[in-house]
Amino acid sequence: MSDLNKIYGDAKRLRDELALKVHLGSRDVQDQWAQLEQRWKEFEGKAKLERSAKDVQAAVEILGSELQRLQTHSSGAPVV
């Protein structure tokens, strides 16, 4: 598991636990929770973006390998 996935999992678990406590808590705590929820959504969006970037990087690497193979093939060498 990558560091980002571990941090994300730990943060999500803590968030879930706090959500229950906030539901049972005072109005002040609920207001603070609302602010934290907004920050959570921002974090979650950034985490998804980073995972997407890694997926794109992997796809580009595969595409690059395939292009190199095609280039080798087009020059008359056997395709591996």
N, C-alpha and C positions, 0 to 999 in steps of 0.2 A: 504494500500500500504506500502510495506516495505521501510525502509530508503534507501536501495540500489536502489530500483525501482524509488523512488522519485529523488534521486541524478542523476540516469541515465536519467530519463525523462527531468529533468531540463538541464542537460548538453547537451543532444541531441537537445533540442529546441534552446539553445544558439548557438550550433554548426551550426544548420541550418540557423539561422539568420546571423551569421558571414560569412557563405559560400557565401551568396548573396553579402555582403559588400566586401568580398575579390575579388569576380569575377569582381567587378567594381573598385577595388583599384589598387595601384601601384605594381610594380614588387617586391619591398621589402616586402610589405604586403603579396603578394602571396607566396614568399619564406618562410616567417614565418608560413603562413597557411599550407604549405606542411609539415613542421616540426610538427606542431600541429596535422595534420591529421594522421601522423604516431603514435603519442602518443595516439590519439583517438582509433586507431585500437587496440593498445595494451590494453587500458582500456576496450574496448568493449569485447575483448577476455577474459579478467579476469572476467568481470561481468557475461559473459555467463558461465564461468567455475564455478563461485560461485553458480549460479542458478542451474547448473547441479548437483553440490555437494549436494545442498538441496534436489533435486529430488531423488538422490541416497539414501540420509539419510532417506527420507520418505519411499522409497521402502524397505529399510533394516528393518525399524521399522515394516512395514506391514508383511514382511516375518518372522520376529522374532515372531510376534503375532501368525501367522499361524503355525509356528513350535511348539510354546508352546501349542496351541490347539491340534495339532496332538500328541504331547507327552502325554498330559492329556488323550486323546482318547485312545491311545495305552496302557495306564495303566489301562484301564477298566472303567474310569470315563466317563460320557456322554460329548459329544462335545457341547460347548456352541456357 
